[in-house]
Amino acid sequence: MVLFRHELKMNFKNFLIWTLCVGLGCLGCILLYGSLEEQIQGIADSFSDMGSMSAALGMDKMNLATMRGYFATEVAMMHGLGGAMYAAILGIGLVSKEQSAHTVDFLNVLPVKREKLLFSKYITLVTNILLFQMICAALYLLGFGLMGENADGREFFLYFLAAALMQVEIGTVCFGISAMSGKNRTGAGLGIAVLAFAMDMMCRIVPAIENLKYITPFYYANAADIYTNGEISVTMAATAGGVIFFSLAAAWTIYCRKDL
C-alpha cells in the first residue's frame, strides 16, 4: 500500500495534466456544438458522401448534425486518442524509469519483492485510467447538461466502459515493454497508441486488411459502433482480455527473473 500511494503521488502531475487537457478540450468541443449547429448540417452532408472515409469516421452510421452523432464521431475520437496516448506514456515508464534513474538499486536493498513492486505499479496504472475515465465522463455529462441535450445514458456508459478497457489494454502492453526494457521508451509507447489508431482507420477503409480489427483496441471502443449497435463486441472484449493477460504474464515472468 505504501508503494501504491507513492506511485500515485509521483504520477499525479501527469495524471492531472492529461485529464484536464483531454477532458476540458472535449468539453469545449461539446459546448462548441451550439455555435455550429446551424452550419453543421452542410458539413454532415459533405462528410456522408466521402465513401470509405465516412465509414472510417463512423459518419455512415451517425448523423453529425445531431449532438448524439457529433459526440460519437468527433468528441469520442479525440477522447479515445488522448486517453490511449496517456495510457501508453504511463504504462511505458512505470517500471523502466526505476532502471533508467537507477532507483532500482535502492529498491533492491529493501525487503520488497519484485512481485509486490510490479503489483503496486500495475494497480497504479489501472487506478489512474479509471479515474481519468470517470472525470472525463463527468465533464462530458456537464457539457450535455449545459447544452440541454440527452447523453443517452446506456450507450454513454458502454462507450466509457469500452474506452477504459482500451486504455487498460494499451497501458498493459506498454507496461510489459517497460518491465522488459531497461530504458524509458516513451516514443515507443506513443507509437503503439498512434499505430493502433491508424490501424483502426485503415481496416475500416480497406476490406483486405479487415482482420486488423482483432489487433487494434480502437475497433471495439468505437463510439459510433457502440451508439449504433447498443453493445460492445464480446469477441473483441475477450480478445482484449487475452492481450492484457498475456502482456501482464510476460511482464511478471521476465521482470521477476531479470538480472537487475
Secondary structure, DSSP 8 states (H G I E B T S, - for coil): -HHHHHHHHHTHHHHHHHHHHHHHHHHHHHHHHHHHTTTHHHHHHHHHTSTHHHHHHTTTTS-TTSHHHHIIIIIHHHHHHHHHHHHHHHHHHTTHHHHHTTTHHHHTTSS--HHHHHHHHHHHHHHHHHHHHHHHHHHHHHHHHHHT----HHHHHHHHHHHHHHHHHHHHHHHHHHHH-SS--HHHHHHHHHHHHHHHHHHHH-GGGGGGGGT-TTTTT-HHHHHHHSS--HHHHHHHHHHHHHHHHHHHHHHHH---
